[in-house]
Amino acid sequence: MELVTVDDVRAAAELIAGRVVRTPLLASRWSEEVLLKPENLQPVGSFKLRGATNAVGRLPAGQRDRGVVTHSSGNHGQALAWAAAAAGVPCTVVIPRGAPAVKVEQVRTLGAEVVLVEPERRLAEAERIAAERGRELIPPYDDRRIIAGQGTVGLEIVTDLPEVDVVLVPVGGGGLASGVATAVRALRPGAAVIGVEPEYAADARESLATGTVARWPVERTYRTSADGLRTNLSELTLAHLRDRLDGIVTVTEEEIAAALARLVRQSRLVVEPSGAVAPAAALFRAADLPPGRTVAVVSGGNVDPAVLAEAALGRSPAETAAVRPG
């Protein structure tokens, strides 16, 4: 299986330059050793715009007229809708029922056709549309173009912080972690890239332990509030993570909620639960992580307003737990 290379990531960076936001590194309020990479500042609210822009930018001329299709709980769908609209390419997004309403509405607002299906039907429906309409299927993570585009996050981290020691990256389908690990491993071999996932969707940890893709059913992964991390790995992303990821840790729902509250109230960032998972590891799993200068990727900010209000005004039990000193 051909893995993405750092040259692929560099080529993606050149293609998407000026089309996506080059996000900064921000200081965290809880430790001088921890910095945040706020991908929630992208125009569509998540890192997904990087991979989608790279994939759409590499479509053959004839395919641009026929359009693209994907399946997504929201963030990749928004990103592909944005990238397709910018390029004048028709776009259909298959979204599982139960996805946050704010994400579904934003996909429609961006001009894409939305098809709602039961969660277990999302891939099959996208494949059906691709076959019947001639649209190219651009999956959320199981695609070398997507992985290379997401890898530009790692490229920017090492450029802005050459002495980085640890990069914390959330793991859902594994596209972001695959790309970031590819870039960081090549450019900063001494740094550790650690994946982070919710305990209720820890299929990547199981997959890495067994060497085969663990298929957690939707009724199991849907217990986590981090809806963007409910998907399983693919063979392609597992191959990248087995070769390049340095470890994986899990966080609880209480810790995700506490990290979300910290990011909203202290860092003034609009963050969704999936985006709070990597910072949660910095806050509550310090003993399981290598020491040193740490960057936690805040992957997205497409949060339901009610969840955001609760984070801004409420208090999670996990906030009373010990946090990283600093």
C-alpha positions in Angstrom: 0.0 0.0 0.0 1.5 3.3 -1.1 1.7 5.8 1.8 1.6 9.6 1.5 5.0 11.2 1.6 6.2 14.5 3.0 6.6 15.6 -0.7 2.9 15.0 -1.2 2.2 17.2 1.9 4.4 19.9 0.5 2.6 19.7 -2.9 -0.7 20.0 -1.1 0.5 23.1 0.8 1.4 24.8 -2.4 -2.0 24.0 -4.0 -4.1 25.2 -1.0 -2.0 28.3 -0.2 -4.3 31.3 -0.2 -7.4 29.1 -0.2 -7.3 28.0 3.5 -6.3 29.9 6.6 -2.7 29.3 7.8 -3.7 29.0 11.5 -1.3 30.3 14.2 0.0 28.6 17.3 -1.7 30.1 20.4 -0.6 29.9 24.0 -2.8 28.0 26.3 -3.9 29.5 29.7 -3.0 26.4 31.7 0.7 25.6 30.8 3.6 27.4 29.1 4.5 24.1 27.6 1.2 23.6 25.7 0.3 25.5 22.6 -2.9 25.2 20.6 -3.3 24.9 16.8 -6.8 26.4 16.3 -8.2 24.8 13.1 -11.6 26.0 14.2 -10.6 29.3 12.6 -10.9 27.9 9.1 -13.8 29.4 7.2 -15.8 26.2 7.5 -14.8 25.8 11.1 -12.4 22.8 10.8 -9.2 21.4 9.4 -11.2 19.4 6.9 -11.0 22.3 4.4 -7.3 21.5 3.8 -7.9 18.0 2.5 -11.1 18.9 0.6 -9.4 21.8 -1.2 -6.5 19.6 -2.2 -8.8 16.9 -3.5 -11.0 19.2 -5.5 -8.0 21.0 -6.8 -6.7 17.7 -8.3 -9.8 16.7 -10.1 -9.5 16.1 -13.9 -11.2 18.8 -16.0 -14.0 16.5 -17.2 -14.8 15.4 -13.6 -15.3 18.9 -12.5 -18.5 19.1 -14.6 -19.9 15.8 -13.2 -19.2 16.9 -9.6 -18.3 15.2 -6.4 -20.1 13.3 -3.5 -19.1 12.4 0.0 -20.5 11.0 3.2 -19.9 13.0 6.4 -21.3 13.8 9.8 -20.8 17.5 8.9 -17.3 18.9 9.0 -15.9 17.1 5.9 -19.2 17.8 4.2 -19.0 21.5 4.8 -15.4 21.5 3.7 -16.1 19.7 0.4 -19.1 21.9 -0.2 -17.0 25.1 0.3 -14.1 23.8 -1.9 -16.5 22.6 -4.6 -18.4 25.9 -4.6 -15.2 27.8 -4.9 -14.2 25.7 -7.9 -17.6 25.7 -9.5 -18.1 22.0 -9.0 -21.5 20.4 -8.1 -21.5 18.6 -4.7 -23.7 16.2 -2.9 -23.2 15.3 0.8 -24.6 12.2 2.5 -25.1 12.9 6.2 -26.1 10.4 8.9 -29.2 11.2 10.8 -28.4 12.4 14.3 -25.6 14.7 13.1 -25.7 18.2 14.8 -28.4 20.3 13.1 -26.0 23.2 12.9 -23.6 21.2 10.7 -26.4 20.0 8.4 -27.7 23.5 7.9 -24.3 24.9 7.1 -23.7 22.3 4.4 -27.0 23.4 2.8 -26.0 27.0 3.1 -22.8 26.4 1.2 -24.9 25.2 -1.8 -24.4 21.4 -1.6 -27.2 18.9 -2.0 -27.9 17.1 1.4 -29.1 13.5 1.6 -29.9 12.3 5.1 -29.7 8.5 5.8 -29.3 6.2 8.7 -25.7 6.1 10.0 -24.9 2.6 8.7 -26.1 3.6 5.2 -23.9 6.6 4.7 -21.1 5.0 2.6 -23.5 2.8 0.5 -25.6 5.8 -0.4 -22.6 7.9 -1.4 -21.4 5.0 -3.6 -24.8 4.7 -5.2 -24.9 8.4 -6.0 -21.4 8.3 -7.4 -22.3 5.3 -9.7 -25.6 6.7 -10.9 -24.6 10.3 -11.5 -20.9 9.9 -12.4 -19.8 12.0 -9.4 -16.4 11.3 -7.9 -16.5 10.0 -4.3 -14.2 12.0 -2.1 -14.3 10.2 1.3 -13.6 12.0 4.5 -10.3 10.3 5.2 -9.7 7.2 3.1 -8.0 9.1 0.3 -4.3 10.0 -0.3 -5.3 13.5 -1.5 -7.2 14.1 1.8 -4.4 12.8 3.9 -1.8 15.0 2.2 -4.0 18.0 2.6 -4.6 17.4 6.3 -0.8 16.8 6.7 -0.3 20.6 6.1 -1.3 21.0 9.7 1.8 19.2 10.7 3.9 21.1 8.2 2.9 24.4 9.7 3.4 23.2 13.3 7.1 22.3 12.6 7.7 25.4 10.6 6.3 27.6 13.4 7.8 25.6 16.3 10.9 23.8 15.1 11.7 22.6 18.6 8.3 20.9 19.1 8.5 17.8 21.2 4.9 16.4 21.2 2.0 16.8 18.8 -1.4 15.8 20.0 -3.9 15.0 17.3 -7.5 13.7 17.5 -8.2 10.4 15.7 -11.5 9.6 14.1 -11.1 8.1 10.6 -7.4 8.8 10.9 -6.9 11.1 8.0 -5.7 14.1 10.1 -3.4 11.9 12.3 -2.0 10.1 9.2 -1.1 13.4 7.5 0.3 15.1 10.6 2.4 12.1 11.6 3.7 12.0 8.0 4.9 15.6 8.1 6.2 15.7 11.6 8.0 12.4 11.4 9.9 13.6 8.3 10.6 17.1 9.5 11.1 16.6 13.2 12.1 13.0 13.8 12.7 13.5 17.5 9.1 14.7 18.1 6.3 12.3 19.2 2.9 12.4 17.5 0.3 11.0 19.8 -3.3 10.2 18.7 -6.2 11.0 21.1 -9.7 9.6 20.9 -12.7 9.3 23.2 -13.0 6.2 25.4 -16.4 5.7 23.8 -14.9 5.6 20.3 -11.5 4.0 21.0 -11.5 1.8 17.9 -8.2 3.2 16.7 -6.5 2.1 19.9 -7.9 -1.4 19.3 -6.9 -1.4 15.7 -3.3 -0.5 16.5 -3.2 -3.1 19.1 -4.4 -5.9 16.9 -3.0 -4.7 13.5 -6.4 -4.9 11.8 -9.2 -2.4 11.4 -11.6 -2.6 14.4 -15.2 -2.0 13.3 -17.1 -0.5 16.2 -20.9 -0.3 15.5 -22.6 3.0 15.4 -24.6 2.3 18.5 -21.3 2.0 20.4 -19.5 5.1 19.0 -22.5 7.3 19.1 -22.2 7.4 22.9 -19.5 10.0 22.6 -20.2 13.7 22.3 -17.3 14.0 19.9 -19.4 13.3 16.8 -16.5 13.9 14.4 -14.6 11.0 15.9 -17.2 8.3 15.7 -15.9 6.8 12.5 -13.6 3.8 12.2 -10.1 3.8 10.6 -9.7 2.5 7.0 -6.9 0.1 5.8 -5.1 3.1 4.4 -5.2 5.2 7.5 -4.3 2.3 9.7 -1.2 1.6 7.6 -0.1 5.2 8.1 -0.7 5.2 11.8 1.0 1.9 12.4 4.0 3.2 10.5 4.2 6.7 11.9 2.1 7.3 15.0 4.1 7.2 18.3 1.2 6.3 20.6 -2.5 6.8 21.4 -4.3 7.8 24.5 -8.0 8.1 25.4 -10.0 10.7 27.3 -13.4 10.5 29.0 -16.6 12.4 28.2 -16.1 14.4 31.4 -12.6 15.3 30.4 -13.8 16.4 26.9 -16.4 18.6 28.5 -14.0 20.1 30.9 -11.4 20.9 28.1 -14.2 22.4 26.0 -15.2 24.7 28.9 -11.5 25.7 29.4 -11.1 26.5 25.7 -14.3 28.5 25.6 -13.9 30.5 28.8 -10.1 30.9 29.0 -8.9 30.8 25.4 -12.0 32.5 23.9 -12.2 29.8 21.2 -15.5 28.4 19.8 -14.8 24.7 19.9 -16.8 21.5 19.3 -16.4 18.4 21.5 -14.2 16.7 18.8 -11.9 19.8 18.8 -11.5 19.6 22.6 -10.2 16.0 22.6 -6.5 16.7 22.0 -6.4 19.6 24.5 -8.2 17.2 27.0 -5.2 14.9 26.7 -2.8 17.7 27.5 -4.9 18.6 30.5 -5.8 15.2 32.0 -3.3 12.7 30.5 0.0 14.4 31.1 1.4 11.3 32.9 0.8 9.3 29.8 2.5 11.7 27.4 6.2 12.5 26.7 7.4 15.7 28.2 8.3 18.9 26.4 6.9 21.6 24.2 3.5 20.3 23.2 1.0 21.4 20.4 -2.6 20.2 20.7 -4.6 20.4 17.5 -8.0 22.0 18.1 -9.6 20.3 15.1 -13.0 22.1 14.8 -15.5 24.6 16.1 -18.9 23.6 14.5 -20.6 23.2 17.9 -24.3 23.2 18.7 -25.2 26.6 20.3 -26.7 24.8 23.3 -23.5 22.9 23.9 -21.5 26.1 23.6 -23.7 27.9 26.1 -23.3 25.0 28.6 -19.6 25.1 28.2 -19.5 28.9 28.8 -21.8 28.9 31.8 -21.6 25.4 33.3 -19.0 23.4 35.1 -18.0 19.8 34.5 -17.0 17.4 37.3 -13.7 16.7 35.5 -12.6 20.3 36.1 -11.9 19.4 39.6 -9.4 16.7 38.5 -5.7 17.3 38.5 -4.4 19.2 35.5 -1.0 19.6 33.9 1.1 22.0 36.0 2.1 25.3 34.6 
